[in-house]
Amino acid sequence: MHLQPLGAALPMLKTSALMKSDRFEAVRLVITAGTVIPSHQVDGFITLFCLEGHVILDVDRETELRAGDWIYLDRGSPHSVRGVEDSALLLTILFD
């Protein structure tokens, strides 16, 4: 699978699962500018890799993610995401 930037098509696309099993999930997360994913937590270990765009991730403090930025969140970490620009992220979740 090739995860190239979506460019002008990005705002017209939706979040999509790339792979899902009982222990692992990979998702192309599409967040348009101004969209807010309210604070929540997940029972798995999370990584977010910004493929394109610009988002603000709030986990104890705000962290900006731009194309090429990667972050790890421990299991159960409350977090929220806000789209600054139309953005696509690779979200992976590893469950015990």
Secondary structure, DSSP 8 states (H G I E B T S, - for coil): ------GGGGGG---EEEEE-SSEEEEEEEE-TT-EEEEE--SSEEEEEEEESEEEEESSSEEEEETT-EEEE-TT--EEEEESSSEEEEEEEE--
